[in-house]
Amino acid sequence: LEGPLATSPDDPKLLWARAEIAMADGWPAAAPWVDRYLAIPTPDTLNTAAWARTFIEPGAPAARAWVEAALREQTPPGYPLLNTQAVVLADADQPEAAWDAVRQSLEGRPPGAEDFYPLGRIAEAYGLRDDAITWYRRCTPPQVRGLGPTGWDFAQQRLKALGATSAATPAPATSAATPAPATPAPARP
């Protein structure tokens, strides 16, 4: 990516791809790239950064600030942003607010794999461990695997923390012959 970044240093897709690669070494390695990515503040860039930051550091105040900024810019907010808001709030141990975001994100649509993770976190917040595990196990791996985290990845972290096993197996990572999506935001119907 260094060559393309040298010729297009402000390309959000290239900056995010570089941030995703750095995330393998944790947030401190990714932070400078995310900062450059967020220098182009759109609802999509803010949403993507909030999603990834929450995966790496659940409950991070920066993730909530990014979601709130994106919500101010995107009217009405779309499903991806509302789903990220639900995840950010659930991981910040704010189950009532997370439930409101889940409810709003599901208006007019049935729940899908990306919705089950925040529902599991809400169940956990109320001490409903077995219900949480059931919700996490309903998360399914994406059919095409990109670099960034998905709802399934979030669920796997929680299942491991709860000492439970997964009911699903991950999709293989995409190869150079099959380019990965440019953003880690969850796939949306």
Summary of the structure (lengths in Angstrom):
residues: 189
radius of gyration: 16.1
end to end distance: 29.6
largest distance: 51.7
contacts: 593
relative contact order: 0.12
helix: 61%
strand: 1%
